[in-house]
Structures are given as structure tokens and as C-alpha cells.
Amino acid sequence: MIRNSRGSNRAKALLKEIGFDEITDIPLDIFVAGLGATLIEEKLPSSDGKIIRGNSKTLIKVNSNIQFEERKRFTVAHEIGHFLLHDKLDLEIHDETPNTLNWFNNAEQQAKKGIQEWEANDFASELLMPEDIIRKAAFKKKFSPDLVKELSERFKTSLTSIIYRLLSLNIYPLFVVFINNGQVKYWSKSDGYWIKIKEITKLSPPEDSVAQEYIDAKYDFLYSGKDKAQSIYKSTWFELKDDEDDSDFFEYCIPYKQLKTIISVVWEE
């Protein structure tokens, strides 16, 4: 996992400058205006967001066709990160797509796109889900799909953003897989989570995984309520040590039918 705290450090400094612990209840158009830019919501045919920097004015645009308000908020926060972190000469006009906003990119892809996208995501994550606040919100609570939903509603961010935040802050020992078009594109795990991952990259998910169930169901939602956490064996995703008994793990999938994408989260109680 990339270790660059420039984005989160700038977000922490900004919150301190304005005297707020968090901005959850502040309308983002007002927040953006307070930073000296203008937020515009309009149809953007090929992008989720855009930043346009002129000599005296900066416009931040977000696609009005984005279905979920949580995704709009993260897009705007990401653009604010570019505005505060990156030089105008590098980002005079810059478009955001689902790829640049995607947390679950491997190191090779991050290197191709440059560290700026990582920093902007890191900034947005800290701005919308401040570390101290989310740690307190999750304190002494077991990881579960219900907790992810609770935190998503609490911070007005997407389920995916919450999962990555919990993963990157090592609040829970998690294994997270990003699957697109039926193939595992990349995965990440909490630091210090000593499990040996099976060879899965660029392959279909394991046949006995919940992720494969969702692929077979054409990315339709299969489970609700408590059933979102499905019981699986450790050997589904991980290698067992010699003479190690198989043990119970849980898998929770978030499908995105339009993108043919699945975020799969695996953990042990």
C-alpha cells in the first residue's frame, strides 16, 4: 500500500485552520466557496468531475448524472485536494473518471497515473472521514456489513470509501478484493494481517467464493440484512499452513452492475 501522507496531512491542517472537527454537515458548495473556488453541478459526458483553473478563478465541476450523493461528495473532495495540493501548471484542466477516483489500484497503475491521484484521494478520505472521528465511531464495534452502512450514513460517504478507510487505517484486519469483468484486478489487506493469499490476480474469483456467486447472478444483489455476511472457509481465498485446520471466515460483496465490478471484503470474527 502506498505510503504518502501529503494528502491526509493537508486535510488535517485544513480542518484545523477552519476550526472544524469534520465537515459532514456543511454543504460542499459553501465549503468550496470558502476556499476561493466555485462548485458547479452539471452534466459531464465523459467524466465524474473536473477542475478548471484560471488566472483569477477556479471552477470545480461534478457530474449531475452521478446517482449517489455520497459519490458526488467524494468527487468534489477529491477535486478540492487537487486545488490545494497541486500546481496549476500540472493541473490547469483535469478530468476525473471512475479510474482516477478508484482507491483499489495496484502500485503499477498508481505509478502510471502519478502520485497526484493518490494524494487527492487521501486528502478526500481524511477530509470526509477524519481519522480521529472514524476511529471513535468504530471503537469496540465488530466489523460487519451493518457497521459499514452505519458509518456510510454517518459520514455521508460511499460504502467503498468506508471499507477502504477502515482498511488503510488498520482499524480491522481485512482482505479486500477488486473484481472487474469477472477477473480479480487487484487486492489489498490490512498491515500486519499475516495471511497467505492464493494466486488470484487476473483470474476468476474462487469457485466457492461469494464474489463468484455475484458474477453468476450477473451482479444482481443476492443477500440482504444479516445475510450480507456469508460464511466461507479460510481456504476459499487463502493458503492453509501445513496441518492447519480450515476455519470459518466471512465474505461481504458490494456489486456495481453498471460497471460489472465487485468489491469483496473477507474477514475472520
N, C-alpha and C positions, 0 to 999 in steps of 0.2 A: 504494500500500500504506500502511495506517495507520501513523503513526509515534508510538507511545506506549509508552514503556519502563517504565511504572509496574509492570506485572505481572512482567516479567522481572527488573527491579531488586529487587523484593521477594523473588522466589525466590532470587536470588543472595545476598541478605542473609540469608535463612533458612538456606541451606546453610552459610554462613559461621558463623552463630550456633550451629548444631548440630555444626560441625566435620567435615562430610562433603563430599567432592567430588561425590558422587552418592548417590542412594537406591535404585538399581536392585535391590539385593538385600535391601532392608528391606521386610518385609510392611507393606502400607499400613494395615491395621487398627492395628498397633502405632505406626506413624508418626502416624496421626490422633490416637490416644490421647495421644501425647506432646505434641500441640499443644493438648490440652484439649477435644477433641471425641470423639464416638463414631461409628464406622463400622458400618453395618448393611447387610447384603445381603439383599434380599427382592424379591418380585415387585412391580413398579410398572407398572400397566396402561397408563399413557399418558406415561411419561417414562423417560429413561435414568438420571437422578439427581435428588436432591432435597436441599436443605439446610433444616433447621428449627432456628431459633434461639430458645431460651427465655431466661428471665432468668438461669438458672444453668447451663444445659446446651445444647450444640449437637449435633444429630444430622445426620450425613451419610449418605444412603441411596444405594445403587446397585442398579440393576435386575438381579436374579439371572438373568433371561432373556437378558441380553446374551451372545451366543455366544462372543465372543472376549475373553480375559483382557486383552489389550492395550487394548481399547476400555474395559473397566471401569476400568483403571488411569488412563486419561486422564480419564474422567468423574470419578473420585474426586479427581484432582489439580486439575481444574477447580473442583470444589466447595471444595477447600481454598483455592484462590485467592479465591473469594468470601468465605470465612470470614475470611481475613487482610486482605483489601483493602477490603471494602465494609461500610458501616454497617448495623447490624441494622435500622434503621428503613426502609432501602431494600430489604432482602432478608431479611425475617423468615421467610417461607416462599417458596422459589423452586424451580421445576421446570426440569430440563434436558431438551431434546429433541434429536434429530439436527440440527435447525436451529441451536440455540444453541451446539452443540458443533462446528459446521461451520466450519473455517478458511476455506473458499473462498467467502466472501461479499463482494459488492461494497460500495462505500462507502455507497450508499443504504440497503442493508439493515442495515449496521452502525449507521448513524445512527438508523434506526428502533428498533433493539433497544437502543441506548445503548452507550456505550463499556465498560460493565461486562463484557459477554460477551467482548469483545476482550481486556480486561485479564486475565480469568480464563483464557482460552486461552493468552495469552502467558506467564502465570505457570506453567501446567501444562507448557507446552513447555520452559521453562527448567528447571523442577524435574525433569522426567523425562529431558530430553536437554540437559544443561548445555552451554553454548556451547563452552567450552574443551575439554571431553571429546569432543564430537562432531566438532569441527574436527580433533583429533588422530586420531580413528578414521577419518576420511575422507582424511587427509593423503596426497597423492601417489597416490590411487586414482582411476581413471576412473569417471565416473558410469555406472551400469548397473542393470538390474533386480536382478542378483545383489547389488550393493552395498546397494541399498535393503533387500533381505531380510536381509543380514548385519547392517545397522545396526538393523533392526527387532528381530531376535533379541537383539542386544547390549544394547539399551536397553529391551526388553520394551514396545515401543510399536507402534502400527499402521503399516502401510506408508504410509498417507496422512499421518500425523503426521510421519514421517521425510521424506517428499517436501517437505512444507511447510517443515519446519525447514531443509532444505538450500536451499530457495528463498529463504526470508526472511533467512537469514544470508549469502546470495550466495556460498555455497561452490562452486556450479556455475552456469553460465549456463543457466537452464531456462525453459521456457514451459509453464505448467500450465493445463489447461482443465477446468472442472467442467461436466459434462453431465448433465441430468436429463430423463427422459421424452423423449429424442430431441432435445433442444434444448440449445445452449450457453447456460448461465445466466450464467457469468462466467469470466474468465480472469485470470491474473497472470503476471508474468515477473520474473526477477531484475533488480535495479537495474543500469543500465548495459548491458543487453542490447539493442543497437541494431538491432532488427528491426521491420519494419512489419507489424502484424497485419492480416489480411484482416477485412472486415466479417463477423463470425461470431456476435455476441451475439444471442440469441433466434432463431437459425437452426439448422438441422440442421448437424452437422459436415460438412466437405467430403466429397464422394463417394469420393475416393480416400484418405481417412484411415483409420487403423486403428480409430479410435473408431466410425466408421460400420460397419465390419465387425462390431464387437461388438453394435451396435444391431440389425443384420440377423440376428445369431445369437441374438437375444433375451437378451443379456447373459451368455451362457454363456462359460466360459473357452475360448479358441481356441488359445493358444500356451503353451508351457512351456519351461523351461530357457533356453538362449541365444536361442531364437526369440521370447521375450517382447519383445525389442528388434527391432522391424520397421523395415526400411529404407523411407523415404519421400523424396519430393522436397521441397526447401525451399518450392516454390510451393504445396504442399498447404495449408499454414496461413498462409504469409507472402507479402507482395507482393515482387516482384523489382524491383530498380532497373533503370533503362534500360540495355540492353545487358548486363545481368548474366546469366551462365550459371546455369542451375538446378544445385543442388548436393544432395548426399546428407545427409539428416538421419535421425534415428531417432525412433520413437514407441513408447511403452510404456503400455498401458492396464490399469487396475485396475477391473474391473466389480463392481458390487454389485447382483446380480439382484433381491433383495427390494425394494430402493429404486429400481430402474430408473435407476441412477446409474453414471457412469463418470468416473474421474479419468484424464485423458490427459496424459502428460508427453512433451515434444518437446525434443530437444537435438541438437547437432552435435558429432561427435567431433573 
